[in-house]
Amino acid sequence: MSPTLGVGRHVLARPLKAQTTWRDGAAWATLGAYALVLVFLALKPPSGNAGFEGQDKILHAGAFAVLFVLAWLAMRGRYPVRGVAGCMAFGAAIELAQGAMPFGREPSIADMLANSLGIGLGAGAIIVLKRVTARR
């Protein structure tokens, strides 16, 4: 007789807690450190070096592509929708915090769109890499 929970649910049907390794901690620490760097860069006073037109949006997209890949790695490739939602919420929080800054920072819908594009690019890169490595 096997132990059950409630009406016919087997105790071993789903693990209660996934086994964690040192790599999981390292992945989460890397994600957290990277997020702190992004917060610092987003909230520091503007440097005045604008570069070329659109450079800011390219930097946003690249930064959030990396952020999503790090989140995906930290979650071991599970829960991609949560990863997207978390990265989107993080970007929105940064934009709101920029609106509260007294020294020339302001929230931008265009920045949020660039962040979203970056998250999509990060997800796309993961999909392509998974397909390429699956063929080997």
N, CA, C and O atoms as a GROMACS GRO file, in nm:
protein
  544
    1MET      N    1   0.083  -0.117   0.000
    1MET     CA    2   0.000   0.000   0.000
    1MET      C    3   0.088   0.125   0.000
    1MET      O    4   0.178   0.138   0.083
    2SER      N    5   0.063   0.215  -0.093
    2SER     CA    6   0.145   0.336  -0.102
    2SER      C    7   0.076   0.451  -0.029
    2SER      O    8  -0.046   0.463  -0.030
    3PRO      N    9   0.157   0.535   0.032
    3PRO     CA   10   0.099   0.649   0.104
    3PRO      C   11   0.036   0.748   0.006
    3PRO      O   12   0.090   0.770  -0.103
    4THR      N   13  -0.074   0.806   0.044
    4THR     CA   14  -0.141   0.904  -0.042
    4THR      C   15  -0.172   1.030   0.036
    4THR      O   16  -0.178   1.030   0.160
    5LEU      N   17  -0.191   1.138  -0.038
    5LEU     CA   18  -0.233   1.264   0.020
    5LEU      C   19  -0.372   1.294  -0.032
    5LEU      O   20  -0.390   1.308  -0.153
    6GLY      N   21  -0.467   1.302   0.054
    6GLY     CA   22  -0.602   1.336   0.010
    6GLY      C   23  -0.664   1.226  -0.075
    6GLY      O   24  -0.646   1.107  -0.048
    7VAL      N   25  -0.736   1.266  -0.177
    7VAL     CA   26  -0.811   1.172  -0.259
    7VAL      C   27  -0.724   1.120  -0.372
    7VAL      O   28  -0.720   1.180  -0.479
    8GLY      N   29  -0.655   1.010  -0.351
    8GLY     CA   30  -0.582   0.942  -0.456
    8GLY      C   31  -0.454   1.007  -0.504
    8GLY      O   32  -0.398   0.962  -0.604
    9ARG      N   33  -0.407   1.109  -0.441
    9ARG     CA   34  -0.281   1.171  -0.483
    9ARG      C   35  -0.165   1.101  -0.415
    9ARG      O   36  -0.158   1.093  -0.292
   10HIS      N   37  -0.074   1.050  -0.496
   10HIS     CA   38   0.041   0.979  -0.443
   10HIS      C   39   0.142   1.076  -0.388
   10HIS      O   40   0.166   1.182  -0.446
   11VAL      N   41   0.203   1.042  -0.275
   11VAL     CA   42   0.300   1.130  -0.209
   11VAL      C   43   0.419   1.158  -0.301
   11VAL      O   44   0.471   1.270  -0.300
   12LEU      N   45   0.461   1.062  -0.378
   12LEU     CA   46   0.580   1.077  -0.461
   12LEU      C   47   0.547   1.127  -0.602
   12LEU      O   48   0.636   1.130  -0.687
   13ALA      N   49   0.425   1.165  -0.628
   13ALA     CA   50   0.387   1.210  -0.762
   13ALA      C   51   0.464   1.334  -0.804
   13ALA      O   52   0.495   1.351  -0.922
   14ARG      N   53   0.494   1.419  -0.710
   14ARG     CA   54   0.567   1.542  -0.741
   14ARG      C   55   0.661   1.571  -0.625
   14ARG      O   56   0.619   1.571  -0.510
   15PRO      N   57   0.789   1.597  -0.655
   15PRO     CA   58   0.880   1.626  -0.544
   15PRO      C   59   0.840   1.756  -0.475
   15PRO      O   60   0.801   1.853  -0.540
   16LEU      N   61   0.850   1.757  -0.343
   16LEU     CA   62   0.813   1.875  -0.267
   16LEU      C   63   0.917   1.985  -0.280
   16LEU      O   64   0.883   2.103  -0.282
   17LYS      N   65   1.046   1.945  -0.289
   17LYS     CA   66   1.152   2.044  -0.300
   17LYS      C   67   1.258   1.988  -0.394
   17LYS      O   68   1.305   1.876  -0.377
   18ALA      N   69   1.296   2.068  -0.493
   18ALA     CA   70   1.400   2.026  -0.584
   18ALA      C   71   1.535   2.029  -0.512
   18ALA      O   72   1.559   2.114  -0.427
   19GLN      N   73   1.621   1.935  -0.547
   19GLN     CA   74   1.753   1.932  -0.488
   19GLN      C   75   1.833   2.051  -0.538
   19GLN      O   76   1.838   2.078  -0.658
   20THR      N   77   1.895   2.121  -0.447
   20THR     CA   78   1.973   2.238  -0.486
   20THR      C   79   2.121   2.206  -0.480
   20THR      O   80   2.164   2.119  -0.403
   21THR      N   81   2.198   2.275  -0.560
   21THR     CA   82   2.342   2.256  -0.563
   21THR      C   83   2.409   2.391  -0.545
   21THR      O   84   2.342   2.494  -0.540
   22TRP      N   85   2.542   2.389  -0.536
   22TRP     CA   86   2.616   2.514  -0.523
   22TRP      C   87   2.599   2.598  -0.648
   22TRP      O   88   2.606   2.721  -0.642
   23ARG      N   89   2.575   2.533  -0.763
   23ARG     CA   90   2.555   2.608  -0.888
   23ARG      C   91   2.427   2.691  -0.882
   23ARG      O   92   2.422   2.802  -0.936
   24ASP      N   93   2.325   2.638  -0.815
   24ASP     CA   94   2.202   2.716  -0.801
   24ASP      C   95   2.229   2.844  -0.723
   24ASP      O   96   2.184   2.951  -0.762
   25GLY      N   97   2.301   2.833  -0.613
   25GLY     CA   98   2.335   2.950  -0.534
   25GLY      C   99   2.420   3.048  -0.612
   25GLY      O  100   2.400   3.170  -0.602
   26ALA      N  101   2.514   2.997  -0.689
   26ALA     CA  102   2.600   3.084  -0.770
   26ALA      C  103   2.519   3.155  -0.878
   26ALA      O  104   2.541   3.272  -0.906
   27ALA      N  105   2.425   3.083  -0.939
   27ALA     CA  106   2.341   3.144  -1.043
   27ALA      C  107   2.254   3.255  -0.984
   27ALA      O  108   2.241   3.362  -1.044
   28TRP      N  109   2.195   3.230  -0.868
   28TRP     CA  110   2.111   3.332  -0.806
   28TRP      C  111   2.196   3.451  -0.759
   28TRP      O  112   2.153   3.566  -0.770
   29ALA      N  113   2.316   3.424  -0.708
   29ALA     CA  114   2.404   3.533  -0.665
   29ALA      C  115   2.447   3.618  -0.784
   29ALA      O  116   2.454   3.741  -0.774
   30THR      N  117   2.475   3.553  -0.896
   30THR     CA  118   2.513   3.627  -1.017
   30THR      C  119   2.398   3.713  -1.065
   30THR      O  120   2.416   3.829  -1.102
   31LEU      N  121   2.279   3.656  -1.066
   31LEU     CA  122   2.160   3.732  -1.106
   31LEU      C  123   2.140   3.852  -1.014
   31LEU      O  124   2.114   3.963  -1.061
   32GLY      N  125   2.151   3.832  -0.884
   32GLY     CA  126   2.134   3.941  -0.789
   32GLY      C  127   2.238   4.050  -0.805
   32GLY      O  128   2.206   4.168  -0.800
   33ALA      N  129   2.364   4.010  -0.825
   33ALA     CA  130   2.471   4.108  -0.843
   33ALA      C  131   2.449   4.187  -0.972
   33ALA      O  132   2.469   4.309  -0.974
   34TYR      N  133   2.409   4.118  -1.077
   34TYR     CA  134   2.384   4.187  -1.204
   34TYR      C  135   2.267   4.284  -1.190
   34TYR      O  136   2.272   4.395  -1.243
   35ALA      N  137   2.163   4.243  -1.119
   35ALA     CA  138   2.048   4.331  -1.097
   35ALA      C  139   2.089   4.455  -1.018
   35ALA      O  140   2.043   4.565  -1.047
   36LEU      N  141   2.175   4.439  -0.919
   36LEU     CA  142   2.224   4.554  -0.842
   36LEU      C  143   2.304   4.650  -0.931
   36LEU      O  144   2.292   4.772  -0.917
   37VAL      N  145   2.385   4.595  -1.020
   37VAL     CA  146   2.460   4.680  -1.114
   37VAL      C  147   2.364   4.758  -1.202
   37VAL      O  148   2.383   4.877  -1.226
   38LEU      N  149   2.260   4.691  -1.251
   38LEU     CA  150   2.161   4.760  -1.335
   38LEU      C  151   2.091   4.872  -1.257
   38LEU      O  152   2.070   4.980  -1.311
   39VAL      N  153   2.055   4.845  -1.133
   39VAL     CA  154   1.990   4.948  -1.051
   39VAL      C  155   2.084   5.066  -1.032
   39VAL      O  156   2.042   5.182  -1.046
   40PHE      N  157   2.210   5.040  -1.001
   40PHE     CA  158   2.307   5.148  -0.984
   40PHE      C  159   2.319   5.231  -1.111
   40PHE      O  160   2.312   5.354  -1.106
   41LEU      N  161   2.336   5.164  -1.225
   41LEU     CA  162   2.353   5.237  -1.351
   41LEU      C  163   2.228   5.316  -1.389
   41LEU      O  164   2.236   5.425  -1.446
   42ALA      N  165   2.111   5.260  -1.356
   42ALA     CA  166   1.986   5.327  -1.394
   42ALA      C  167   1.954   5.446  -1.305
   42ALA      O  168   1.886   5.539  -1.348
   43LEU      N  169   2.002   5.444  -1.182
   43LEU     CA  170   1.964   5.549  -1.087
   43LEU      C  171   2.074   5.650  -1.059
   43LEU      O  172   2.050   5.749  -0.989
   44LYS      N  173   2.193   5.628  -1.112
   44LYS     CA  174   2.299   5.727  -1.089
   44LYS      C  175   2.270   5.851  -1.173
   44LYS      O  176   2.198   5.844  -1.272
   45PRO      N  177   2.327   5.963  -1.134
   45PRO     CA  178   2.305   6.085  -1.213
   45PRO      C  179   2.353   6.066  -1.356
   45PRO      O  180   2.454   5.999  -1.379
   46PRO      N  181   2.282   6.124  -1.453
   46PRO     CA  182   2.323   6.107  -1.593
   46PRO      C  183   2.461   6.168  -1.617
   46PRO      O  184   2.497   6.271  -1.559
   47SER      N  185   2.539   6.102  -1.705
   47SER     CA  186   2.676   6.147  -1.730
   47SER      C  187   2.683   6.255  -1.836
   47SER      O  188   2.783   6.327  -1.842
   48GLY      N  189   2.582   6.270  -1.918
   48GLY     CA  190   2.582   6.370  -2.022
   48GLY      C  191   2.643   6.323  -2.152
   48GLY      O  192   2.634   6.392  -2.253
   49ASN      N  193   2.706   6.205  -2.152
   49ASN     CA  194   2.764   6.149  -2.274
   49ASN      C  195   2.658   6.066  -2.343
   49ASN      O  196   2.640   5.948  -2.313
   50ALA      N  197   2.587   6.128  -2.438
   50ALA     CA  198   2.472   6.064  -2.501
   50ALA      C  199   2.513   5.962  -2.606
   50ALA      O  200   2.435   5.871  -2.636
   51GLY      N  201   2.633   5.973  -2.665
   51GLY     CA  202   2.670   5.882  -2.772
   51GLY      C  203   2.589   5.911  -2.896
   51GLY      O  204   2.565   6.028  -2.929
   52PHE      N  205   2.545   5.809  -2.966
   52PHE     CA  206   2.466   5.828  -3.086
   52PHE      C  207   2.317   5.809  -3.057
   52PHE      O  208   2.280   5.754  -2.953
   53GLU      N  209   2.235   5.854  -3.148
   53GLU     CA  210   2.089   5.844  -3.133
   53GLU      C  211   2.047   5.698  -3.122
   53GLU      O  212   2.080   5.617  -3.208
   54GLY      N  213   1.975   5.665  -3.018
   54GLY     CA  214   1.926   5.528  -2.999
   54GLY      C  215   2.019   5.438  -2.920
   54GLY      O  216   1.985   5.324  -2.892
   55GLN      N  217   2.136   5.488  -2.884
   55GLN     CA  218   2.231   5.407  -2.809
   55GLN      C  219   2.171   5.360  -2.677
   55GLN      O  220   2.192   5.246  -2.635
   56ASP      N  221   2.098   5.447  -2.612
   56ASP     CA  222   2.036   5.415  -2.484
   56ASP      C  223   1.943   5.294  -2.497
   56ASP      O  224   1.942   5.206  -2.411
   57LYS      N  225   1.866   5.291  -2.603
   57LYS     CA  226   1.770   5.181  -2.622
   57LYS      C  227   1.841   5.050  -2.651
   57LYS      O  228   1.798   4.944  -2.605
   58ILE      N  229   1.951   5.056  -2.727
   58ILE     CA  230   2.029   4.935  -2.754
   58ILE      C  231   2.089   4.882  -2.624
   58ILE      O  232   2.090   4.761  -2.601
   59LEU      N  233   2.138   4.972  -2.540
   59LEU     CA  234   2.193   4.930  -2.411
   59LEU      C  235   2.086   4.868  -2.322
   59LEU      O  236   2.112   4.769  -2.254
   60HIS      N  237   1.966   4.927  -2.323
   60HIS     CA  238   1.855   4.869  -2.245
   60HIS      C  239   1.824   4.728  -2.294
   60HIS      O  240   1.812   4.636  -2.213
   61ALA      N  241   1.811   4.712  -2.424
   61ALA     CA  242   1.777   4.580  -2.479
   61ALA      C  243   1.885   4.478  -2.446
   61ALA      O  244   1.854   4.365  -2.406
   62GLY      N  245   2.010   4.514  -2.462
   62GLY     CA  246   2.118   4.422  -2.430
   62GLY      C  247   2.123   4.385  -2.284
   62GLY      O  248   2.143   4.268  -2.248
   63ALA      N  249   2.105   4.485  -2.198
   63ALA     CA  250   2.109   4.459  -2.054
   63ALA      C  251   1.997   4.366  -2.011
   63ALA      O  252   2.018   4.277  -1.927
   64PHE      N  253   1.879   4.384  -2.067
   64PHE     CA  254   1.767   4.299  -2.026
   64PHE      C  255   1.769   4.163  -2.094
   64PHE      O  256   1.709   4.068  -2.042
   65ALA      N  257   1.836   4.150  -2.208
   65ALA     CA  258   1.858   4.017  -2.266
   65ALA      C  259   1.946   3.936  -2.172
   65ALA      O  260   1.916   3.819  -2.143
   66VAL      N  261   2.053   3.997  -2.123
   66VAL     CA  262   2.142   3.929  -2.028
   66VAL      C  263   2.068   3.899  -1.898
   66VAL      O  264   2.084   3.790  -1.842
   67LEU      N  265   1.989   3.993  -1.850
   67LEU     CA  266   1.912   3.972  -1.727
   67LEU      C  267   1.821   3.851  -1.740
   67LEU      O  268   1.813   3.769  -1.648
   68PHE      N  269   1.750   3.839  -1.854
   68PHE     CA  270   1.660   3.725  -1.870
   68PHE      C  271   1.738   3.594  -1.877
   68PHE      O  272   1.697   3.494  -1.817
   69VAL      N  273   1.849   3.592  -1.948
   69VAL     CA  274   1.929   3.469  -1.956
   69VAL      C  275   1.977   3.428  -1.818
   69VAL      O  276   1.973   3.310  -1.783
   70LEU      N  277   2.022   3.523  -1.738
   70LEU     CA  278   2.066   3.492  -1.602
   70LEU      C  279   1.949   3.441  -1.517
   70LEU      O  280   1.966   3.348  -1.437
   71ALA      N  281   1.832   3.500  -1.533
   71ALA     CA  282   1.714   3.453  -1.459
   71ALA      C  283   1.678   3.312  -1.502
   71ALA      O  284   1.645   3.228  -1.418
   72TRP      N  285   1.684   3.286  -1.631
   72TRP     CA  286   1.652   3.152  -1.684
   72TRP      C  287   1.749   3.049  -1.628
   72TRP      O  288   1.708   2.939  -1.590
   73LEU      N  289   1.878   3.084  -1.624
   73LEU     CA  290   1.977   2.992  -1.568
   73LEU      C  291   1.954   2.970  -1.419
   73LEU      O  292   1.966   2.858  -1.371
   74ALA      N  293   1.922   3.076  -1.346
   74ALA     CA  294   1.899   3.064  -1.202
   74ALA      C  295   1.778   2.974  -1.173
   74ALA      O  296   1.776   2.904  -1.072
   75MET      N  297   1.679   2.978  -1.261
   75MET     CA  298   1.560   2.896  -1.241
   75MET      C  299   1.571   2.761  -1.312
   75MET      O  300   1.473   2.688  -1.326
   76ARG      N  301   1.693   2.729  -1.358
   76ARG     CA  302   1.722   2.603  -1.425
   76ARG      C  303   1.634   2.578  -1.546
   76ARG      O  304   1.602   2.464  -1.578
   77GLY      N  305   1.596   2.683  -1.614
   77GLY     CA  306   1.516   2.668  -1.734
   77GLY      C  307   1.369   2.642  -1.709
   77GLY      O  308   1.292   2.625  -1.803
   78ARG      N  309   1.329   2.639  -1.584
   78ARG     CA  310   1.187   2.620  -1.552
   78ARG      C  311   1.121   2.755  -1.534
   78ARG      O  312   1.188   2.856  -1.510
   79TYR      N  313   0.993   2.757  -1.546
   79TYR     CA  314   0.912   2.877  -1.521
   79TYR      C  315   0.952   2.996  -1.608
   79TYR      O  316   0.976   3.105  -1.555
   80PRO      N  317   0.960   2.981  -1.741
   80PRO     CA  318   1.001   3.094  -1.825
   80PRO      C  319   0.905   3.212  -1.817
   80PRO      O  320   0.947   3.327  -1.830
   81VAL      N  321   0.777   3.185  -1.797
   81VAL     CA  322   0.681   3.295  -1.787
   81VAL      C  323   0.709   3.378  -1.661
   81VAL      O  324   0.698   3.500  -1.663
   82ARG      N  325   0.745   3.310  -1.554
   82ARG     CA  326   0.781   3.383  -1.432
   82ARG      C  327   0.907   3.466  -1.454
   82ARG      O  328   0.919   3.577  -1.402
   83GLY      N  329   1.001   3.412  -1.530
   83GLY     CA  330   1.123   3.486  -1.561
   83GLY      C  331   1.093   3.612  -1.640
   83GLY      O  332   1.147   3.718  -1.611
   84VAL      N  333   1.007   3.599  -1.741
   84VAL     CA  334   0.968   3.715  -1.821
   84VAL      C  335   0.896   3.816  -1.732
   84VAL      O  336   0.928   3.936  -1.736
   85ALA      N  337   0.801   3.769  -1.653
   85ALA     CA  338   0.725   3.860  -1.566
   85ALA      C  339   0.816   3.929  -1.464
   85ALA      O  340   0.802   4.049  -1.439
   86GLY      N  341   0.909   3.855  -1.408
   86GLY     CA  342   1.001   3.913  -1.311
   86GLY      C  343   1.090   4.019  -1.373
   86GLY      O  344   1.112   4.125  -1.314
   87CYS      N  345   1.142   3.991  -1.491
   87CYS     CA  346   1.227   4.089  -1.560
   87CYS      C  347   1.147   4.213  -1.600
   87CYS      O  348   1.197   4.325  -1.590
   88MET      N  349   1.023   4.192  -1.645
   88MET     CA  350   0.938   4.306  -1.682
   88MET      C  351   0.908   4.391  -1.558
   88MET      O  352   0.914   4.514  -1.564
   89ALA      N  353   0.876   4.326  -1.447
   89ALA     CA  354   0.848   4.400  -1.323
   89ALA      C  355   0.971   4.474  -1.275
   89ALA      O  356   0.961   4.587  -1.226
   90PHE      N  357   1.087   4.412  -1.288
   90PHE     CA  358   1.213   4.478  -1.249
   90PHE      C  359   1.236   4.603  -1.332
   90PHE      O  360   1.273   4.708  -1.280
   91GLY      N  361   1.214   4.592  -1.463
   91GLY     CA  362   1.231   4.708  -1.551
   91GLY      C  363   1.132   4.819  -1.519
   91GLY      O  364   1.168   4.937  -1.520
   92ALA      N  365   1.008   4.782  -1.490
   92ALA     CA  366   0.907   4.881  -1.454
   92ALA      C  367   0.942   4.950  -1.323
   92ALA      O  368   0.925   5.071  -1.308
   93ALA      N  369   0.992   4.873  -1.228
   93ALA     CA  370   1.032   4.931  -1.098
   93ALA      C  371   1.146   5.029  -1.115
   93ALA      O  372   1.149   5.134  -1.051
   94ILE      N  373   1.241   4.996  -1.202
   94ILE     CA  374   1.352   5.089  -1.228
   94ILE      C  375   1.299   5.218  -1.289
   94ILE      O  376   1.341   5.327  -1.250
   95GLU      N  377   1.208   5.206  -1.386
   95GLU     CA  378   1.153   5.326  -1.449
   95GLU      C  379   1.077   5.412  -1.348
   95GLU      O  380   1.088   5.535  -1.351
   96LEU      N  381   1.001   5.350  -1.260
   96LEU     CA  382   0.929   5.425  -1.157
   96LEU      C  383   1.027   5.492  -1.061
   96LEU      O  384   1.006   5.606  -1.019
   97ALA      N  385   1.133   5.422  -1.026
   97ALA     CA  386   1.233   5.479  -0.935
   97ALA      C  387   1.304   5.597  -1.002
   97ALA      O  388   1.338   5.695  -0.936
   98GLN      N  389   1.326   5.588  -1.133
   98GLN     CA  390   1.388   5.701  -1.203
   98GLN      C  391   1.300   5.825  -1.196
   98GLN      O  392   1.350   5.937  -1.189
   99GLY      N  393   1.168   5.805  -1.198
   99GLY     CA  394   1.077   5.918  -1.186
   99GLY      C  395   1.085   5.986  -1.051
   99GLY      O  396   1.051   6.104  -1.039
  100ALA      N  397   1.129   5.914  -0.949
  100ALA     CA  398   1.140   5.971  -0.815
  100ALA      C  399   1.276   6.036  -0.790
  100ALA      O  400   1.296   6.102  -0.688
  101MET      N  401   1.369   6.019  -0.882
  101MET     CA  402   1.503   6.075  -0.866
  101MET      C  403   1.502   6.225  -0.893
  101MET      O  404   1.438   6.270  -0.988
  102PRO      N  405   1.572   6.302  -0.811
  102PRO     CA  406   1.569   6.448  -0.826
  102PRO      C  407   1.670   6.504  -0.927
  102PRO      O  408   1.672   6.625  -0.949
  103PHE      N  409   1.753   6.421  -0.989
  103PHE     CA  410   1.863   6.475  -1.068
  103PHE      C  411   1.861   6.433  -1.215
  103PHE      O  412   1.956   6.373  -1.265
  104GLY      N  413   1.753   6.464  -1.283
  104GLY     CA  414   1.751   6.449  -1.428
  104GLY      C  415   1.710   6.316  -1.485
  104GLY      O  416   1.709   6.299  -1.607
  105ARG      N  417   1.677   6.221  -1.403
  105ARG     CA  418   1.628   6.093  -1.454
  105ARG      C  419   1.477   6.101  -1.465
  105ARG      O  420   1.411   6.166  -1.384
  106GLU      N  421   1.422   6.037  -1.566
  106GLU     CA  422   1.277   6.035  -1.582
  106GLU      C  423   1.234   5.902  -1.640
  106GLU      O  424   1.308   5.840  -1.717
  107PRO      N  425   1.114   5.856  -1.604
  107PRO     CA  426   1.066   5.729  -1.658
  107PRO      C  427   1.036   5.742  -1.807
  107PRO      O  428   1.003   5.850  -1.856
  108SER      N  429   1.048   5.631  -1.877
  108SER     CA  430   1.029   5.634  -2.022
  108SER      C  431   0.961   5.507  -2.070
  108SER      O  432   1.006   5.396  -2.041
  109ILE      N  433   0.852   5.523  -2.143
  109ILE     CA  434   0.784   5.409  -2.205
  109ILE      C  435   0.877   5.345  -2.309
  109ILE      O  436   0.879   5.223  -2.323
  110ALA      N  437   0.954   5.428  -2.381
  110ALA     CA  438   1.047   5.375  -2.482
  110ALA      C  439   1.152   5.285  -2.417
  110ALA      O  440   1.192   5.184  -2.475
  111ASP      N  441   1.198   5.321  -2.296
  111ASP     CA  442   1.293   5.236  -2.224
  111ASP      C  443   1.228   5.103  -2.187
  111ASP      O  444   1.291   4.998  -2.198
  112MET      N  445   1.103   5.108  -2.142
  112MET     CA  446   1.033   4.984  -2.107
  112MET      C  447   1.013   4.896  -2.229
  112MET      O  448   1.023   4.774  -2.219
  113LEU      N  449   0.986   4.956  -2.344
  113LEU     CA  450   0.975   4.878  -2.467
  113LEU      C  451   1.109   4.816  -2.505
  113LEU      O  452   1.114   4.702  -2.549
  114ALA      N  453   1.216   4.892  -2.489
  114ALA     CA  454   1.350   4.838  -2.516
  114ALA      C  455   1.382   4.723  -2.420
  114ALA      O  456   1.441   4.623  -2.461
  115ASN      N  457   1.344   4.738  -2.294
  115ASN     CA  458   1.363   4.630  -2.196
  115ASN      C  459   1.288   4.505  -2.241
  115ASN      O  460   1.342   4.394  -2.236
  116SER      N  461   1.164   4.523  -2.284
  116SER     CA  462   1.082   4.410  -2.330
  116SER      C  463   1.144   4.343  -2.452
  116SER      O  464   1.147   4.220  -2.461
  117LEU      N  465   1.194   4.424  -2.544
  117LEU     CA  466   1.261   4.369  -2.662
  117LEU      C  467   1.382   4.287  -2.620
  117LEU      O  468   1.407   4.179  -2.673
  118GLY      N  469   1.458   4.338  -2.524
  118GLY     CA  470   1.574   4.266  -2.475
  118GLY      C  471   1.537   4.133  -2.411
  118GLY      O  472   1.606   4.033  -2.432
  119ILE      N  473   1.430   4.131  -2.335
  119ILE     CA  474   1.384   4.006  -2.274
  119ILE      C  475   1.347   3.907  -2.384
  119ILE      O  476   1.380   3.789  -2.376
  120GLY      N  477   1.279   3.955  -2.487
  120GLY     CA  478   1.245   3.869  -2.600
  120GLY      C  479   1.369   3.818  -2.672
  120GLY      O  480   1.374   3.702  -2.713
  121LEU      N  481   1.469   3.904  -2.689
  121LEU     CA  482   1.593   3.862  -2.753
  121LEU      C  483   1.665   3.756  -2.669
  121LEU      O  484   1.720   3.660  -2.723
  122GLY      N  485   1.665   3.774  -2.538
  122GLY     CA  486   1.726   3.675  -2.450
  122GLY      C  487   1.655   3.541  -2.460
  122GLY      O  488   1.719   3.436  -2.466
  123ALA      N  489   1.522   3.545  -2.461
  123ALA     CA  490   1.444   3.421  -2.475
  123ALA      C  491   1.470   3.357  -2.611
  123ALA      O  492   1.484   3.235  -2.621
  124GLY      N  493   1.476   3.439  -2.715
  124GLY     CA  494   1.503   3.387  -2.848
  124GLY      C  495   1.640   3.322  -2.857
  124GLY      O  496   1.656   3.218  -2.920
  125ALA      N  497   1.740   3.384  -2.794
  125ALA     CA  498   1.874   3.327  -2.794
  125ALA      C  499   1.877   3.191  -2.724
  125ALA      O  500   1.945   3.099  -2.769
  126ILE      N  501   1.803   3.180  -2.616
  126ILE     CA  502   1.797   3.052  -2.544
  126ILE      C  503   1.732   2.946  -2.633
  126ILE      O  504   1.781   2.833  -2.640
  127ILE      N  505   1.623   2.981  -2.699
  127ILE     CA  506   1.554   2.885  -2.786
  127ILE      C  507   1.647   2.838  -2.897
  127ILE      O  508   1.656   2.718  -2.924
  128VAL      N  509   1.716   2.932  -2.961
  128VAL     CA  510   1.807   2.895  -3.070
  128VAL      C  511   1.919   2.805  -3.018
  128VAL      O  512   1.950   2.704  -3.080
  129LEU      N  513   1.980   2.841  -2.905
  129LEU     CA  514   2.087   2.760  -2.850
  129LEU      C  515   2.041   2.621  -2.810
  129LEU      O  516   2.113   2.524  -2.830
  130LYS      N  517   1.920   2.611  -2.756
  130LYS     CA  518   1.867   2.479  -2.720
  130LYS      C  519   1.846   2.393  -2.844
  130LYS      O  520   1.875   2.273  -2.842
  131ARG      N  521   1.796   2.453  -2.952
  131ARG     CA  522   1.773   2.377  -3.075
  131ARG      C  523   1.906   2.334  -3.138
  131ARG      O  524   1.920   2.222  -3.186
  132VAL      N  525   2.003   2.424  -3.138
  132VAL     CA  526   2.134   2.391  -3.197
  132VAL      C  527   2.202   2.280  -3.118
  132VAL      O  528   2.257   2.187  -3.177
  133THR      N  529   2.198   2.289  -2.986
  133THR     CA  530   2.264   2.187  -2.904
  133THR      C  531   2.187   2.056  -2.904
  133THR      O  532   2.246   1.951  -2.882
  134ALA      N  533   2.057   2.059  -2.928
  134ALA     CA  534   1.976   1.937  -2.932
  134ALA      C  535   2.008   1.854  -3.057
  134ALA      O  536   1.990   1.732  -3.056
  135ARG      N  537   2.055   1.919  -3.163
  135ARG     CA  538   2.087   1.849  -3.287
  135ARG      C  539   2.216   1.771  -3.279
  135ARG      O  540   2.241   1.684  -3.362
  136ARG      N  541   2.297   1.801  -3.182
  136ARG     CA  542   2.428   1.734  -3.171
  136ARG      C  543   2.417   1.600  -3.109
  136ARG      O  544   2.518   1.531  -3.093
   0.00000   0.00000   0.00000
